[in-house]
């Protein structure tokens, strides 16, 4: 569920200028940076026993997309706040 929610966030906040402005206003970048280590730890802690190999593959993909989206949001914030 967490992975699906993150995917939805990526889709919503990468969808044009209005979404980029909204992401800065709600401080999405700070929240994602705070959440990232928690998400990684949860996958590591629960991973092997709780999830199937297919689910782990999806979660690894979400983890990689989260890292990339944070980098994207950093560039958005720099552009919109400078």
C-alpha positions, 0 to 999 in steps of 0.5 A: 500500500505504501508503495502504491501511495508513493507512486500516486504522489510521484504521478500527481506532483510531477504533472506540470507547473501547478503541481510543482508549485503545490509541492513547494507550498506543502513542503513535499521535499522535506516530508519525502526526505524524512520518510525515505529512511523509514521506508527503506528500513521498513522494506529491509526489516519486513522484506524477506519474510512478509513480501513475495519476490514480485512484491519485493521487486516492485518495492525496490522500484518504488525505492529507486523512484523515491530517490529519483523523485527527491532529486527532481523535487530538489531541482524544482524547489531551487528553480521556484525559490530562487 
